[in-house]
């Protein structure tokens, strides 16, 4: 069998494998695919009469690499026929009988169709080189996807490599001793207080592993995701790791809409142990545990509150550090509440530019309306709510009789989609399982 010599093939495969952090088998696979594309280009330039090169025309061809002899062969599977119409797919029975007397029509044979090196052509060689580069990139993406697919939702140590537009390219690894690969940290996933300089290291949350042949890094990292806060507390508080204390929900605003408002997080914790203070466990002696988390998040404010199955107590706790006089759950179906506070607590309950009440609403899942206790008229508010409930019920009954859907629902959904801000993250955790849900709570202008 003839063979096209490739001097230095063994060394070439070893160098590519080392430079691109790919197994030698993956490099060989890429090289075979590239050489086959080069052979296709060679055959197409021969302009054979009467042959239509379809997409599957070269499916019966393959490349055999000989690493020891440093060369390759082109092999083709051909069908035995009486009269040859396509020499790439067929071979004459008479020709096969000269070397194999037992051959019959419609049998298949494996033949060496390796062209002479001089015949291969310059264009075919260029095609091979281009395809090899592309196939190696594809192999790298495939390896990264397989390596990091199970690490989605995990926290990794990252190192800054370079800056591309508003994104930061990081180097991350899937484990000790594993090679580093590139990950992207987009602008919206960065923290405003982070100092991103070359070779700086910090922890990132692996948000997504991109699929397909996308250009650039396949890994999307985040410093703004609520999952990073959960990881830091689990890593710092032994009671959480031992499942004595559990994190029920997290509401985080890592990138506030205004530059005058800093990042802030509210986290709700609970325990079934009577002798354990879940809030104290997370804060630590003299704030030692929570300070580690704050330092990693570059000074982000963190409120640790006690979760309660009673919505009134839970909402009251969520508005910490403000003191709440009364919580009125005015509409259970719509999950609306009026929070009564004294005049000196109004600004504290609302927070700077509404941040405190906004995070409390996301944390609890209730629409919160802050009211001044001295100016609140219980009878008037009760009548307003009763009228709204009556109107809603009457409208629902009328539409049920007419068999029509409520148009207001579609309007509300469109409004939510239109106003949704990806920077506002809501994380809910139930019995140790992390479930992510994004919730937009439209706040009444009166509370701002």
Secondary structure by P-SEA (a helix, b strand, c coil): cbbbbbcaaaaaaaaaaaaacccaaaaaaaaaaaaaaaaaaaaaacccccccccccccccbbbbbbccccbbbbbbbbbbccccccccccccaaaaaaccccccccbbbbbbbccccccccaaaaaaaaaaaaaaaaaaaaaaaaaaccccccbbbbbbbccccccbbbbbbbccccbbbbbbbbccccccccccccccbbbbbbbccccccccccccbbbbcccaaaaaaaaaacccccccccccccbbbbcccccccccccbbbbbbbbccccccaaaaaacccaaaaaaaaaaacccbbbbbbbbccaaaaaaaaacccccccccccccccbbbbbbbccccccccccccaaaaaaaaaaaccbbbbbccccccaaaaaaaaaaaaaaaaaaaaaaaaaccccaaaaaaaaaaaaaccccbbbbbbcccbbbbbbbbbbbbcccc
